[in-house]
Amino acid sequence: MREDTRTSLEVTQTLTSLSAEQQQTHGRVKSKQQVHGDAASKVTLTQSSPPNHDHVDLIPLGLYPREKTDVTYTPVRKIVRSDVRSPTPEPMDSPTVTISARIRELQEEVSTQQRVISQASQAVNVVLSKPETLEGTTQHIEAEKVLLIASLKRHQALNEIQRIKAEGALGQQDVDSCSGSMSISNISLPLKQDFLQKGMKGEKIHHLLVLVKHRHQVITSQLMTTPSCVRDGQITFPNLVELSNLSSDFNIAIEVYGFSTFTNSQHNMKKEQSRMKLTPLKRLSKQDSRCYSPAVQSPGGPYAVRSSAFTLMGFTNLNIATVTRNAWTLEKVVFSSPLDGHLLMRVQCNMEGGITERGFLTMFEDVGGFGAWNRRWCVLSGKHLRYWSYPDDENKREASGSIDLRTCTNRRIELVARDVCARQHTFQLSCQRPAHKGDISNLVQEMQGDVVILKLLLSADCKEDRILWCNKLNKIVANIRAWDPDALRPEDYQV
């Protein structure tokens, strides 16, 4: 019995020690669970039955470290286009605000020119109050010139205010149109043969001035005086006139003004003749009277506003249809003027700004008699569409090819029909150029007599890109046709 009792006591002690060890193990597991409690679900470990040697503790799966499994994915090719788009234009002010600000500027210009007119009129009145000494002098001519220019600038500003108000009321704004610039040089006025033979040695001196007027702008040339300015039977003005921000429907007025004075000998002779008619007593009394009451030529007094003595001797108009000429006919030429009725000048007209675009296009090319689609990096700028093999070549190498859009004959660039090309998102550029030696017909070009018809198929990557390129090309081709009279046009095209 004692041995059985001793054995049972040993078993009891063993079970008690095992129970204590199990409780310590449960405490450690519970502390680990509290550390990871934020990442995993909260699990509470409780012991519902007395510990025994057959009990197995269950640990939640969330506490076991997860092994990384190697997952094999099928590689997918991603094409990331880093096309350089044209810069997004800055948001423009409201049209109403812009028109109001522009009208205020023009009204200030009217006030400024009105003050100049008043001052120039006073100067002319002073000259005419003493015609014997001041009439025909450099100061007199300069005062008349300033008076003329100020009067015309004021008139142009008033007309521009009315034009802006009318266009603002009608809402006429074409944001897609492209502006242009123009330079006018070598302005020459041929003279009559009678004047060259007799008038050059006459009693009169002619002062000539050319004015270029466009909307509110009035640009004046250098004042030329005969006979010293006459070269090869004509008067040439050395000025270069530049105009910017022109619309394609511009209309520029070129006017010639003249003012005649007598030579110094003739002026002195007239002054002496007027003095000869007076007796010494009357001459003295007349001079004395001038000291007290100077003569006033203007009925409105010395502060009256006058008109310039420069008169219009002829004018002509310049527009997009006439920029390629070398000579223009002057209208309303005064019969007594030395001009023969023609105006010679050199005119250059160019677009400003323009439309730009960069991106990938797939181009159909003829390679040894076989058709091939080659991906090209295309840059639309100015009047050309240039292309390279890679984007990095744009700044390092010459273009692989260039398409002159002035030779484009498309009425409109758009998606081609399926029977022309089955490739998606494809459009066509039709161009015409003179034939060169060695040109033959192939899949891209066709010989027609002495000209070559190019039919260039270009494919975009998606529908959105195709629409973008077609819109940009249509706009730039329309601007080229509006500003370049030599650009090709389809037969049914209308500006």
Secondary structure, 3 states (H helix, E strand, C coil): CHHHHHHHHHHHHHHHHHHHHHHHHHHHHHHHHHHCCCCCCCCCCCCCCCCCCCCCCCCCHHHCCCCCCCCCCCCCCCCCCCCCCCCCCCCCCCHHHHHHHHHHHHHHHHHHHHHHHHHHHHHHHHHHHCHHHHCCCHHHHHHHHHHHHHHHHHHHHHHHHHHHHHHHHHCCCCCCCCCEEEEEEEEEEEECHHHHHCHHHCCEEEEEEEEEEECCEEEECCCEECCCCEECCEEEECCCEEEEEECCCCCEEEEEEEEEEECHHHHHHHHHHHHHCCCHHHHHHHHHHHHHCCCCCCCCCCCCCCCCCCEEEEEEEECCCCCCCCEEECECCCCCCCECCEEEEEEEEEECCCCCEEEEEEEEEEECCEEEEEEEEEEEECCEEEEECCHHHHHCCCCCEEEEHHHECCCCCCECCCCCCCCCCEEEEEEEEECCCCCCCCCCEEEECCEEEEEEEEECCCHHHHHHHHHHHHHHHHHHHHHCCCCCCCCCCCC
